[in-house]
């Protein structure tokens, strides 16, 4: 097993060859190691309605969200203007009501 063939989807090192393809045993993603992919650097972030989000988009919250470590609640329908997409488990960096907040894309819809 080659350690250089990490899964591009989940990052797992548990992969195996299957013909011309490499298969991830953790998430079942299949890819061709000989194919040059530029889409791994272009990360697609989708909102709750499967619309693609981009830097600078405006989004609305689809449900009330309680901020961790605070008694503040972000209300459904609050608008974040000019979002910025970042890597990590919280894909969106934005400001709502003057507070800098990081959100998961599943809790927003494109405005």
C-alpha positions in Angstrom: 0.0 0.0 0.0 1.4 3.4 -1.0 1.3 6.2 1.5 1.2 8.8 -1.2 -2.3 7.9 -2.3 -4.4 9.7 0.3 -8.0 10.1 -0.5 -8.7 13.6 -2.0 -12.2 13.5 -0.4 -11.7 12.4 3.2 -7.9 12.4 3.4 -7.7 8.7 4.6 -4.6 6.8 4.0 -6.5 3.5 3.7 -6.7 3.2 -0.1 -6.2 0.3 -2.5 -5.8 -0.1 -6.3 -8.6 -1.4 -8.3 -7.6 -1.7 -12.0 -6.6 1.8 -13.1 -8.4 3.5 -10.2 -7.5 4.0 -6.5 -10.4 3.3 -4.1 -10.8 4.7 -0.5 -11.9 2.1 1.9 -13.3 4.7 4.3 -15.6 6.8 2.0 -15.6 4.6 -1.2 -14.4 7.5 -3.3 -12.7 6.4 -6.6 -10.2 8.4 -8.6 -7.6 8.0 -11.3 -4.1 8.8 -9.9 -2.8 9.5 -13.4 -5.4 12.2 -14.1 -4.3 15.7 -13.2 -7.1 17.3 -11.2 -7.3 21.0 -10.5 -10.7 20.7 -8.8 -9.1 19.6 -5.6 -7.8 23.2 -5.1 -11.3 24.5 -6.0 -13.5 23.5 -3.2 -17.3 23.6 -3.8 -19.4 24.9 -1.0 -23.2 24.4 -1.3 -25.9 25.9 0.8 -28.9 24.1 2.2 -30.7 24.2 -1.2 -27.6 22.9 -3.1 -26.8 26.3 -4.6 -23.1 26.9 -5.1 -21.7 29.6 -2.8 -18.8 32.0 -3.8 -16.8 34.7 -2.0 -18.9 37.9 -1.8 -22.3 36.2 -1.8 -25.1 37.2 0.5 -26.8 34.5 2.6 -29.7 34.1 5.0 -29.9 31.9 8.1 -32.5 29.1 7.7 -32.9 28.5 11.5 -32.2 30.1 14.9 -28.6 29.4 15.9 -27.3 29.7 19.5 -23.8 30.9 19.6 -21.5 28.6 21.6 -20.2 30.1 24.8 -22.7 32.9 24.7 -26.3 33.6 25.4 -26.7 35.3 22.0 -29.1 33.7 19.5 -28.9 34.5 15.8 -32.4 34.6 14.5 -33.8 32.9 11.4 -33.6 35.2 8.4 -30.6 37.2 9.6 -28.6 38.3 6.6 -24.8 38.0 6.1 -23.5 40.2 3.3 -20.2 39.5 1.5 -19.3 36.1 2.9 -15.8 34.6 2.6 -15.3 30.9 2.1 -12.6 29.2 4.2 -11.3 25.7 4.7 -12.3 23.8 7.8 -15.5 22.4 9.3 -17.1 25.8 9.3 -17.0 26.9 5.6 -18.3 30.5 5.9 -16.7 33.5 7.5 -19.0 36.5 7.8 -20.4 39.3 9.9 -23.9 39.3 11.3 -25.1 42.2 13.4 -21.5 43.5 13.7 -20.2 40.1 15.1 -17.6 38.1 13.2 -19.0 34.6 12.9 -18.1 31.3 11.3 -21.0 29.2 10.0 -21.6 25.9 8.4 -23.0 26.1 4.9 -25.9 23.7 5.8 -27.5 26.5 8.0 -27.7 29.1 5.3 -29.4 29.7 1.9 -28.2 32.0 -0.8 -30.0 35.4 -0.8 
